[in-house]
Amino acid sequence: MSLRSALLVTGFALAALNLRPAIAGISPLLDEIMNDVGLSPAGGGAITTVMVVCLGVFGPVTPLLARRIGLDRTLMAGLLVIAAGVALRGLDGAPVLYLGSALAATAIAVMNVSMPGVVKQHFPTRVNLMTGVYVSCVVAGAAAASALVIPIEHATGYGWRGVSALLAVPALLAALLWLPQALREQGGGQNGPRPFGTVLRSRVTWYVTGLMGLQSLTFYVMLAWLPTIFLEAGLAADQAGYLLSLTNAVQVGTSLAVPVLAGRRASQVPYVVGAGVLTVLGYLGMLLAPTTLPWVWMIVLGIGQGASFALALLIIALRPSDPAEVTALSAVAQSVGYVIAAVGPLLFGFLRQVSGGWTVPLLAGLGVLAGQILAGWFAGRPATLGRADP
């Protein structure tokens, strides 16, 4: 591998690693943040809510940026803005905490949408492999941030503000490694016909959007409520936290392997359906026997959810014919998808409140998973965006 290729792959992987720490690193520090800044529980929860909303709202600006300055420079700008956002939220006062969080999340939204287009642009013959690298790095970044922020805080003595600012370092390092790509790009990289019309008219777009949104919803529900479900089933708090870490860790390997295998076939239907069925089994385990071999349910759930996320992004990269269409499809699918996902934890909390237990919410989750499998069935069939939609 040449030095240029090595820098390209390393910069791409490190950019992907920066797509979740700014969000995942908040939860372990939340109690400390609320006490220091003087926030209520609702105010503390609003930090993550603001960030998830930004993921949905600001993704559609990405194709406009890509047309004007190119995908590589758009990705570079996103990394620099993430660094600025996480540094800003460590300054004094609630307004800058929310502003910095929103700024970082806006940059992540732009990068989320950019990455499938970057895969198509730089790795057109290795879309399946590099999608696997990209998704596994995203998952690993989230898992590492959740696991390491508290040990880093204790080791450095910096407090939550210093630890938050430290998250700027990997973003700046990724930007440095990506600089050769940004400098090499000549102006706007996507100056052909505007792809949004083709994308919005295609039924494939809405199948993919349904898959992306519903699998995101079932993931964020588990991220928000999984420890509580196990706690109320009778497991100890440390066990509940370990089980969440386990299911997240399983997703790293799954999200790397599944796109490599699925991308070799014209149809991804068997993989999408299989991933949905495994997620269903994980939900069923929590519903019917949460304290019986819970680690088995978490491994099954992690395989299903990691594969579902990876497959949604792989299909986004495979179905369009060029990077501009990939970016437009990614903007629609991920923006709508994250808006759908933001509803999930709130809806599950409401169902838990009115029903007095987790049976009704988990049954609702199984209903959502049925919709996810159906959307995946249509999204996974061979098709080219805008041509002979099935």
C-alpha positions in Angstrom: 0.0 0.0 0.0 1.4 3.4 -1.0 1.7 6.3 1.6 -1.1 8.1 -0.1 -3.4 5.1 0.2 -2.4 4.5 3.8 -3.2 8.1 4.7 -6.5 7.9 2.9 -7.6 4.7 4.7 -6.3 5.8 8.1 -7.8 9.3 7.9 -11.1 7.8 6.8 -11.2 5.3 9.7 -10.2 8.0 12.3 -12.9 10.3 10.9 -15.4 7.5 11.5 -14.2 7.0 15.0 -15.2 10.6 15.8 -18.8 10.2 14.8 -20.1 9.2 18.2 -17.8 10.1 21.1 -19.2 13.6 21.4 -22.7 12.1 22.0 -21.8 8.8 23.8 -19.3 10.6 26.2 -22.1 12.7 27.7 -24.0 10.0 29.6 -21.3 8.8 31.9 -20.6 12.4 33.0 -24.2 13.6 33.1 -24.6 13.6 36.9 -21.4 15.6 37.3 -22.5 18.0 34.5 -25.9 18.6 36.1 -24.5 19.3 39.6 -21.8 21.6 38.2 -23.9 23.6 35.8 -27.1 23.5 38.0 -29.3 21.6 35.6 -32.5 19.7 36.4 -32.8 16.1 35.2 -34.9 17.4 32.3 -32.2 19.9 31.5 -29.5 17.2 31.6 -31.5 14.9 29.4 -32.1 17.8 27.0 -28.3 17.8 26.1 -28.7 14.5 24.3 -32.1 15.4 22.9 -30.7 18.5 21.3 -27.9 16.5 19.8 -30.2 13.8 18.4 -32.5 16.4 16.9 -29.5 18.1 15.2 -28.6 14.8 13.7 -32.0 14.7 12.0 -32.4 18.4 11.1 -29.0 19.3 9.7 -28.1 16.3 7.5 -29.9 17.7 4.4 -27.4 20.6 4.2 -24.6 18.1 3.3 -25.4 17.7 -0.4 -25.4 21.5 -0.7 -22.0 21.7 0.9 -20.7 18.9 -1.1 -21.8 20.6 -4.4 -20.0 23.8 -3.4 -16.8 22.6 -1.8 -16.6 18.9 -2.4 -17.1 15.8 -0.2 -13.6 15.7 1.1 -13.6 19.3 2.2 -17.1 18.9 3.7 -15.7 16.0 5.8 -12.7 18.1 6.8 -14.9 20.9 7.9 -17.1 18.5 10.0 -14.0 17.3 11.9 -12.9 20.9 12.7 -16.4 21.9 13.8 -16.7 18.8 16.1 -13.4 19.9 17.7 -14.8 23.4 18.2 -18.1 22.2 19.6 -16.7 19.8 22.3 -14.2 22.5 23.3 -16.9 25.1 23.5 -19.2 23.1 25.7 -16.6 22.8 28.4 -16.7 26.6 29.0 -18.7 28.0 31.8 -22.5 28.2 31.7 -25.5 26.3 30.4 -25.9 28.3 27.2 -22.4 27.4 25.9 -23.0 23.7 27.0 -26.0 23.5 24.8 -24.5 25.5 22.0 -21.3 23.5 21.9 -23.3 20.2 22.0 -25.5 21.4 19.1 -22.5 22.6 17.1 -20.8 19.2 17.5 -24.0 17.3 16.6 -24.5 19.5 13.5 -21.0 18.5 12.3 -21.7 14.9 13.1 -25.0 15.1 11.1 -23.0 16.4 8.1 -20.4 13.8 8.4 -23.0 11.0 8.8 -24.4 11.9 5.5 -21.0 12.5 3.9 -19.4 9.1 4.7 -21.3 6.8 2.4 -20.6 9.3 -0.5 -16.9 9.3 0.5 -16.9 5.5 0.4 -18.4 5.6 -3.1 -16.0 8.3 -4.3 -12.7 6.9 -2.9 -13.4 3.1 -2.7 -15.8 2.3 -5.6 -14.6 -1.3 -6.0 -14.5 -1.9 -2.2 -17.8 -0.4 -1.0 -18.6 -3.5 1.1 -15.3 -3.7 2.9 -15.0 0.1 3.5 -18.6 0.3 4.7 -17.7 -2.4 7.2 -14.6 -0.4 8.3 -16.6 2.8 8.6 -19.5 1.3 10.6 -17.3 -0.7 12.9 -15.2 2.4 13.7 -18.5 4.3 14.4 -19.6 1.6 16.9 -16.1 1.3 18.4 -15.9 5.1 18.9 -19.2 5.1 20.8 -18.2 2.1 22.9 -14.7 3.6 23.7 -16.2 7.0 24.7 -18.7 5.4 27.0 -16.1 3.2 28.7 -13.1 5.6 28.9 -14.4 9.0 29.8 -14.6 8.3 33.6 -11.2 6.5 33.8 -9.6 9.4 31.8 -11.2 11.9 34.2 -9.8 10.0 37.2 -6.4 9.6 35.6 -6.0 13.2 34.6 -8.0 15.0 37.3 -9.3 17.4 34.7 -13.0 17.1 35.5 -15.8 16.8 33.0 -14.9 20.1 31.3 -11.3 18.9 30.6 -12.4 15.5 29.5 -14.9 17.1 27.1 -12.2 19.3 25.6 -9.9 16.2 25.2 -12.5 14.8 22.7 -11.3 17.5 20.3 -7.9 15.9 20.0 -8.9 12.8 17.9 -11.0 15.1 15.7 -8.1 17.4 15.1 -5.8 14.4 14.4 -8.3 13.0 11.9 -8.5 16.4 10.2 -4.7 16.5 9.9 -4.7 13.0 8.3 -7.5 14.0 6.0 -5.9 17.3 5.0 -4.1 15.8 1.9 -7.5 14.7 0.5 -9.1 18.1 1.2 -6.2 20.0 -0.5 -6.2 17.6 -3.5 -9.9 18.1 -4.2 -10.7 20.7 -6.9 -13.6 22.8 -5.8 -17.1 21.4 -5.7 -16.9 17.7 -6.2 -20.5 17.1 -7.3 -21.4 19.7 -9.9 -23.5 17.4 -12.1 -27.3 17.3 -12.2 -28.9 17.8 -8.9 -29.7 14.4 -7.5 -32.5 15.2 -5.0 -35.3 15.0 -7.6 -34.2 11.5 -8.6 -33.8 10.4 -5.0 -37.1 11.7 -3.8 -39.1 10.2 -6.7 -37.6 6.8 -6.2 -39.5 4.2 -4.1 -36.1 2.7 -3.2 -35.3 5.8 -1.2 -38.4 5.3 1.0 -37.7 1.6 1.5 -34.1 2.5 2.6 -35.4 5.4 4.8 -37.8 3.0 6.5 -35.1 0.5 7.2 -32.7 3.2 8.5 -35.3 4.9 10.7 -36.8 1.8 12.2 -33.5 0.1 13.0 -32.3 3.4 14.5 -35.5 3.6 16.7 -35.0 0.1 18.1 -31.3 0.8 18.7 -31.9 4.0 20.6 -34.7 2.5 22.6 -32.2 -0.1 23.9 -29.5 2.4 24.4 -31.8 4.5 26.6 -33.8 1.8 28.5 -31.9 -1.5 28.5 -30.2 -1.1 31.9 -33.5 0.0 33.4 -35.3 -3.1 32.0 -32.8 -5.4 33.6 -32.7 -3.4 36.9 -36.5 -3.7 37.2 -36.3 -7.4 36.3 -34.1 -7.9 39.4 -30.5 -7.7 38.2 -27.9 -5.7 40.0 -27.0 -2.2 38.7 -23.4 -3.2 37.7 -24.7 -6.3 35.9 -27.2 -4.2 33.9 -24.5 -1.8 32.9 -22.2 -4.7 31.9 -25.0 -6.1 29.7 -25.3 -2.8 27.8 -21.5 -2.8 27.3 -21.6 -6.4 26.1 -24.3 -5.8 23.4 -22.4 -2.6 22.2 -19.1 -4.5 22.0 -20.6 -7.3 20.0 -21.7 -4.8 17.4 -18.2 -3.8 16.6 -17.2 -7.2 15.0 -20.6 -7.7 13.5 -20.7 -4.4 11.7 -17.3 -5.1 10.2 -18.0 -8.6 8.9 -21.6 -8.3 7.7 -21.1 -5.7 4.9 -18.1 -7.6 3.5 -20.3 -10.7 3.2 -23.5 -9.0 2.1 -21.8 -6.7 -0.4 -20.7 -9.7 -2.5 -24.3 -10.5 -3.4 -26.7 -8.6 -5.6 -29.5 -9.0 -3.0 -29.0 -8.2 0.7 -32.5 -9.5 1.6 -31.3 -12.6 3.5 -28.9 -10.6 5.6 -31.4 -7.8 6.4 -34.1 -10.3 7.3 -31.7 -12.4 9.3 -30.5 -9.3 11.2 -34.1 -8.3 12.0 -35.0 -11.8 13.2 -31.9 -11.8 15.6 -33.0 -8.4 17.0 -36.5 -9.9 17.5 -35.0 -12.8 19.5 -33.1 -10.3 21.7 -36.3 -8.4 22.4 -38.1 -11.6 23.1 -35.4 -12.8 25.5 -35.8 -9.6 27.5 -39.6 -9.9 27.4 -40.0 -13.5 28.4 -36.8 -14.4 30.4 -34.7 -11.3 31.2 -32.9 -13.0 34.1 -32.3 -16.3 32.4 -29.0 -16.2 30.5 -29.3 -12.4 29.8 -25.8 -12.4 28.3 -27.0 -14.7 25.5 -29.9 -12.3 24.7 -27.4 -9.4 24.6 -25.0 -11.2 22.2 -28.0 -12.0 19.9 -29.3 -8.5 20.2 -25.9 -7.0 19.5 -25.4 -9.2 16.4 -28.8 -8.2 15.1 -28.6 -4.5 15.8 -25.0 -4.2 14.6 -25.8 -6.0 11.4 -29.0 -3.9 10.8 -27.1 -0.6 11.1 -24.3 -1.8 8.9 -26.6 -3.1 6.2 -28.7 0.1 6.1 -25.5 2.1 5.4 -24.2 -0.5 2.9 -27.5 -0.3 0.9 -27.3 3.5 0.9 -23.8 3.2 -0.7 -24.7 0.4 -3.1 -28.1 1.5 -4.6 -27.1 4.9 -6.2 -24.9 5.1 -9.3 -22.5 7.9 -8.2 -21.3 9.8 -5.1 -23.7 12.7 -5.6 -26.7 10.4 -5.5 -25.3 8.5 -2.5 -25.0 11.7 -0.6 -28.5 12.8 -1.4 -29.9 9.3 -0.5 -27.9 9.4 2.7 -29.3 12.8 3.5 -32.9 11.7 3.2 -32.5 8.3 4.9 -30.4 9.5 7.8 -32.3 12.8 8.4 -35.7 11.2 8.5 -34.2 8.2 10.2 -32.9 10.1 13.2 -36.1 12.1 13.6 -38.0 8.7 13.8 -35.3 7.4 16.2 -35.7 10.4 18.5 -39.4 9.4 19.1 -38.5 5.9 20.2 -37.1 6.4 23.8 -39.9 8.9 24.6 -42.6 6.6 23.3 -41.2 3.6 25.3 -41.0 5.7 28.4 -44.6 6.8 28.0 -45.7 3.2 27.5 -43.8 2.1 30.5 -45.4 4.9 32.6 -49.0 4.1 31.5 -48.7 0.3 31.6 -46.7 0.0 34.8 -44.2 -2.5 33.3 -42.1 -3.4 30.3 -44.4 -5.9 28.6 -46.3 -3.3 26.5 -43.2 -1.3 25.5 -41.4 -4.5 24.4 -44.4 -5.7 22.5 -44.5 -2.3 20.7 -40.8 -2.8 19.9 -41.6 -6.2 18.3 -44.2 -4.4 16.2 -41.6 -1.9 15.1 -39.2 -4.7 14.3 -41.8 -6.3 12.0 -41.9 -3.0 10.1 -38.1 -2.9 10.0 -38.0 -6.4 8.5 -40.6 -5.5 5.9 -38.8 -2.3 4.9 -35.5 -4.3 4.8 -37.1 -6.9 2.5 -37.8 -4.2 -0.1 -34.7 -2.2 0.5 -32.4 -5.2 0.2 -33.6 -6.3 -3.3 -31.3 -5.5 -6.2 -32.2 -2.1 -7.7 -30.6 1.0 -9.0 -31.9 4.2 -7.6 -34.3 5.9 -10.0 -34.3 3.0 -12.5 -37.2 0.6 -12.7 -38.1 0.8 -9.1 -39.6 -2.4 -7.8 
